[in-house]
């Protein structure tokens, strides 16, 4: 299996179209957000990881997402994944992360022992701060 995409989102909607074919509508794709007026704050952005299983593939695996700040692990999520060979699927990953200061966290996404896809998420200071 392979990771096709990994992004932070506000909403996700899945719909069928003729074919049969499936559409995954992602709304509010973003890689940063403005912090609340005061820190520390707990932030929990939604990460969607889209995966595919090639035809003839095994179709089962494990998705691991490790959130790191300055190289240190601050959160981790592990999910079993089953994808029909020749098809796509997705998983939503949500981690509550405490921010004591503004800055960037990286979500390190990987299937089993495969390659890592890194997705940054930056908490920005509020306007005028």
ChimeraX attribute file (.defattr): number of C-alpha atoms within 10 A of each C-alpha:
attribute: neighborCount
match mode: 1-to-1
recipient: residues
	/A:1	23
	/A:2	14
	/A:3	21
	/A:4	13
	/A:5	14
	/A:6	20
	/A:7	19
	/A:8	24
	/A:9	17
	/A:10	13
	/A:11	12
	/A:12	14
	/A:13	9
	/A:14	9
	/A:15	9
	/A:16	10
	/A:17	8
	/A:18	6
	/A:19	6
	/A:20	6
	/A:21	8
	/A:22	12
	/A:23	10
	/A:24	13
	/A:25	10
	/A:26	15
	/A:27	12
	/A:28	11
	/A:29	15
	/A:30	16
	/A:31	16
	/A:32	16
	/A:33	14
	/A:34	12
	/A:35	20
	/A:36	14
	/A:37	11
	/A:38	11
	/A:39	13
	/A:40	13
	/A:41	15
	/A:42	14
	/A:43	16
	/A:44	12
	/A:45	19
	/A:46	19
	/A:47	23
	/A:48	21
	/A:49	21
	/A:50	17
	/A:51	21
	/A:52	20
	/A:53	20
	/A:54	16
	/A:55	12
	/A:56	9
	/A:57	13
	/A:58	13
	/A:59	17
	/A:60	16
	/A:61	15
	/A:62	15
	/A:63	21
	/A:64	20
	/A:65	25
	/A:66	18
	/A:67	23
	/A:68	18
	/A:69	15
	/A:70	10
	/A:71	9
	/A:72	10
	/A:73	14
	/A:74	16
	/A:75	16
	/A:76	16
	/A:77	13
	/A:78	14
	/A:79	14
	/A:80	12
	/A:81	16
	/A:82	16
	/A:83	19
	/A:84	16
	/A:85	16
	/A:86	13
	/A:87	12
	/A:88	18
	/A:89	16
	/A:90	18
	/A:91	15
	/A:92	14
	/A:93	19
	/A:94	17
	/A:95	19
	/A:96	14
	/A:97	15
	/A:98	14
	/A:99	17
	/A:100	11
	/A:101	14
	/A:102	15
	/A:103	14
	/A:104	17
	/A:105	23
	/A:106	20
	/A:107	26
	/A:108	19
	/A:109	23
	/A:110	20
	/A:111	22
	/A:112	14
	/A:113	10
	/A:114	12
	/A:115	12
	/A:116	15
	/A:117	17
	/A:118	18
	/A:119	17
	/A:120	17
	/A:121	20
	/A:122	16
	/A:123	18
	/A:124	16
	/A:125	17
	/A:126	13
	/A:127	8
	/A:128	4
	/A:129	7
